């Protein structure tokens, strides 16, 4: 193996060793209680994993998205699934535009704290009427002296209740030149004096809240603008491609966790005098799921390496996310079927994997919109919406 492969093996080993301290029962309990995994997060920060992608000059590990993808897969595969991944991945992809486009002052103020695990970051892009179509964002930032004042509403802002700041996309001008012109990116405070946060009851990943956030005359200092005014969506893309790669890795990890549990159960469960894994109606679906997960993981690595090399990777990142989301959910569904009625029981954990894997066919972008991207950008087919 080359040095990078050796490094990835060490990352996987180290993350898996730490995750072993937090078994499935830990995650199931927090999911049921809707409690943030503080103990896990503190330990991961102490080990340096939270700051893995932060540049070394700001106290981070200076690693690329490839290494972060390996970390995220290992966390998900440990049984932590999305409840364990979300607290970390928001810091990684959420701050990527700051790393790439932020001013020296902005980086110096926030990146060291993020690397140490002292700064939680939320992601504020989606709105009630601007989900898939980001060009319709209405949240607005108006000039006020040397800074800005923000008014508007966001939805599905994960980790808003724990976060101090939010990477916020807001309209600062008209879309004169294109659909995404006039949008700017800010690293804004989630100041409770100006921001109202309401958790959204939801199907899964309940240890990390997803929230509605309402901004009422939120002051934002001028130095909190990330990159150039009016080019916020362009800057945001550097975080979005990283997000797709990381979430694809997490989908693969959840799928492998489900296959591992289902395989063990199929070896131990005896019906009609033999292990149920001897029946091809159960063994073939699990073998197929394993093959699909392995292939999806390889594409995740292709996309991540292109991202780290500074090459165009939108096509690869979207394909990885699409295939991994399908493979991860299919694996969880086949695992649930292997368990039969017990798969529906909380104590077996498969239902939690199933719920969390299902999310990845919706977020951060639906499977249908991913196919639209490939149809238009890769195949050159006409736009259908």
C-alpha positions, 0 to 999 in steps of 0.5 A, a space after each residue: 500500500 502507498 503512504 496514503 493508504 496506510 494513513 487511511 487504515 490508521 484513521 479507520 483503526 483509530 476512529 473505530 477504536 474510539 467508537 467501540 466505547 459507544 455501542 449501539 445501545 448508547 445511540 439507541 438511548 440518545 435517539 429515543 431521548 432526543 439527546 445530543 451525544 455530548 460524551 461522544 463528541 467531546 471524546 472525538 474532539 479530544 482525539 483530534 477527529 473533529 478538526 481533521 480537515 481544518 488546516 494545520 496552521 489553525 490547529 487542525 489535522 490538515 487532511 482532505 475530504 478523502 480522509 474525512 470520508 474514511 472517518 465518517 464511514 467508520 463512525 457510521 459503520 460502528 453503529 452510530 449511523 447518522 446520530 454519530 456522524 452529523 455532529 462532526 460532518 457539519 463542522 467539516 463541510 460547513 466550514 469548507 467555504 470559510 477555509 477556501 474563501 474566508 478572510 484571514 481574520 475570519 479564519 483566525 477567529 473561528 477555525 482554531 475553535 472548530 478544530 478544538 471542538 469548542 465551536 459548533 456550526 449549523 448550516 442554514 440554506 434550505 427554506 420552506 419555499 426554497 428547498 431544491 431550488 436554492 435560487 428562490 431564497 428569500 432570507 435577506 441581508 441588508 446593508 447597515 453601516 459596516 455590517 448587515 442585518 438579516 431577516 428571514 426563515 430557514 428550515 432543516 437547520 441541523 444542530 442549530 440548538 447546539 451551535 454558536 454560528 451558522 453558515 448562512 446563505 442570504 440574498 443581498 442583491 437581485 439575480 441580474 446575471 443568473 439564477 444564483 446571482 445576488 446570494 451571499 454567504 455569511 458566518 452569522 451568530 445564532 444569537 437568541 436575542 434575534 434568532 428563534 429556534 424550533 426543533 422539528 419532530 421527525 422520523 429518525 436521527 433524533 439525537 441531533 435536532 433539525 430545526 426551523 430558524 427565524 431571523 429577526 433583524 440579526 446583526 452580522 458584522 461586515 467581517 463575517 461575509 465569506 468570500 465575495 458579496 453576490 458569489 455566495 452560491 458559488 462559494 457554497 458549492 465547495 461545501 456542497 460537493 464535500 457534503 455529498 461525498 461525506 454523506 455518501 460515505 455515511 450511507 455506505 457505513 450504515 449499510 455495512 453495519 446493517 449487513 454485519 448484524 444481519 449476517 451474524 443473525 443469519 449464522 446464529 438463527 436456526 429454523 427448520 433445523 438449520 441456520 437461516 443463512 443457508 437459505 439463498 432467499 436470505 443469503 443472496 440479498 445480503 451478498 448483493 447488498 455487500 457488493 453494491 456497498 463495496 462499489 459505492 464506496 469505491 466511487 466515494 473515494 474517486 470523488 473525494 480524491 478529485 475534490 482533494 486534487 482540486 479537480 471538477 468533481 460534481 459529477 462524481 460526488 453526485 453519482 457517489 451520493 446517489 449510489 451510496 444512498 440506494 445501496 445503504 438503504 437497500 442493505 438496511 431493508 434487506 437486513 430488516 427482512 433477515 431479522 423478520 419480526 425482530 427487525 422491527 424491534 428497537 433492541 435489535 437496532 436494525 430499525 434505527 439503521 433503516 430509518 437513518 439510511 432512508 434519510 440519505 435518499 432525501 438529503 442533502 438532495 433527493 435522488 430525483 434531483 441527483 438524476 436530473 443533474 447527471 441527465 443534464 450536466 453529464 448526458 447533455 439532456 434538456 432541462 425538464 423543470 
